Amino acid sequence: MGMVVSKKEKLVFAIAKGNYPEWIGLKTIIRVECERQTSRKIENSVRYYISSLTEKAVKFAQRIRGYWGVENKVHYEARCYPR
């Protein structure tokens, strides 16, 4: 895989307008664009989130980073401590 040289993230969010019966209470659509550069290659990814909250972009970014921090810790521990 190679060591991470740099990582950039861009968070874009929009207030959901209209009626979305499949997502009751939808208020915000969030798009996160990531670029991760290692010594071997550049990887780009896009993730989408939906929320019933209306907060500032900074708060959404903190929530998303917090979620992935927990996810990564769980998977790291599962790999390092097999049962």
FENCORJO-V176128 format. One record per residue. RES is the residue in three letters. PSI is psi in radians with two decimals (none if undefined). NEAR is the number of other C-alpha atoms within 8 Angstrom. D_FIRST is the distance of its C-alpha to the first C-alpha in Angstrom with 2 decimals. Layout:
res=RES psi=PSI near=NEAR d_first=D_FIRST
res=RES psi=PSI near=NEAR d_first=D_FIRST
This chain:
res=MET psi=-0.87 near=4 d_first=0.00
res=GLY psi=2.62 near=6 d_first=3.82
res=MET psi=2.48 near=6 d_first=6.97
res=VAL psi=2.14 near=9 d_first=8.87
res=VAL psi=-0.78 near=8 d_first=11.76
res=SER psi=2.76 near=7 d_first=13.94
res=LYS psi=2.31 near=9 d_first=14.71
res=LYS psi=2.46 near=7 d_first=18.00
res=GLU psi=2.48 near=8 d_first=19.88
res=LYS psi=2.17 near=7 d_first=23.24
res=LEU psi=2.20 near=10 d_first=25.51
res=VAL psi=2.30 near=8 d_first=28.41
res=PHE psi=2.73 near=9 d_first=31.04
res=ALA psi=2.53 near=7 d_first=34.37
res=ILE psi=2.21 near=8 d_first=37.39
res=ALA psi=2.18 near=8 d_first=37.91
res=LYS psi=2.47 near=5 d_first=41.30
res=GLY psi=-3.03 near=4 d_first=43.13
res=ASN psi=2.15 near=4 d_first=43.40
res=TYR psi=1.50 near=7 d_first=40.42
res=PRO psi=-0.45 near=5 d_first=42.04
res=GLU psi=-0.29 near=4 d_first=38.80
res=TRP psi=1.40 near=6 d_first=37.52
res=ILE psi=2.28 near=6 d_first=40.60
res=GLY psi=0.07 near=5 d_first=40.46
res=LEU psi=2.21 near=12 d_first=37.65
res=LYS psi=-0.47 near=12 d_first=37.97
res=THR psi=2.43 near=13 d_first=34.64
res=ILE psi=2.25 near=13 d_first=31.80
res=ILE psi=2.36 near=12 d_first=28.60
res=ARG psi=2.23 near=11 d_first=25.82
res=VAL psi=2.10 near=11 d_first=22.62
res=GLU psi=2.26 near=11 d_first=20.67
res=CYS psi=2.48 near=11 d_first=17.20
res=GLU psi=2.19 near=11 d_first=15.22
res=ARG psi=2.11 near=12 d_first=11.82
res=GLN psi=2.21 near=12 d_first=10.91
res=THR psi=-3.11 near=12 d_first=7.98
res=SER psi=-0.27 near=8 d_first=8.92
res=ARG psi=-0.55 near=7 d_first=7.95
res=LYS psi=2.97 near=6 d_first=9.28
res=ILE psi=2.25 near=8 d_first=11.42
res=GLU psi=2.33 near=7 d_first=11.45
res=ASN psi=2.47 near=8 d_first=14.94
res=SER psi=2.73 near=7 d_first=16.38
res=VAL psi=2.29 near=8 d_first=19.91
res=ARG psi=2.54 near=7 d_first=21.26
res=TYR psi=2.53 near=8 d_first=24.97
res=TYR psi=2.63 near=7 d_first=27.07
res=ILE psi=2.66 near=9 d_first=30.80
res=SER psi=2.64 near=10 d_first=33.09
res=SER psi=0.08 near=8 d_first=36.75
res=LEU psi=2.73 near=7 d_first=36.60
res=THR psi=1.73 near=8 d_first=37.54
res=GLU psi=3.03 near=6 d_first=35.91
res=LYS psi=2.75 near=6 d_first=34.70
res=ALA psi=-0.67 near=9 d_first=31.20
res=VAL psi=-0.74 near=6 d_first=30.38
res=LYS psi=-0.74 near=8 d_first=31.33
res=PHE psi=-0.74 near=9 d_first=29.27
res=ALA psi=-0.73 near=9 d_first=26.19
res=GLN psi=-0.75 near=8 d_first=26.91
res=ARG psi=-0.78 near=8 d_first=27.40
res=ILE psi=-0.79 near=8 d_first=24.16
res=ARG psi=-0.70 near=8 d_first=22.10
res=GLY psi=-0.73 near=8 d_first=24.12
res=TYR psi=-0.86 near=8 d_first=23.46
res=TRP psi=-0.50 near=8 d_first=19.66
res=GLY psi=-0.76 near=8 d_first=19.92
res=VAL psi=-0.81 near=8 d_first=21.90
res=GLU psi=-0.85 near=8 d_first=19.67
res=ASN psi=-0.67 near=8 d_first=16.52
res=LYS psi=-0.75 near=8 d_first=18.77
res=VAL psi=-0.80 near=8 d_first=20.21
res=HIS psi=-0.61 near=8 d_first=17.02
res=TYR psi=-0.81 near=8 d_first=15.75
res=GLU psi=-0.63 near=8 d_first=19.17
res=ALA psi=-0.63 near=8 d_first=19.27
res=ARG psi=-0.63 near=7 d_first=16.18
res=CYS psi=-0.43 near=6 d_first=17.55
res=TYR psi=1.20 near=6 d_first=21.15
res=PRO psi=2.61 near=5 d_first=21.65
res=ARG psi=none near=2 d_first=25.24
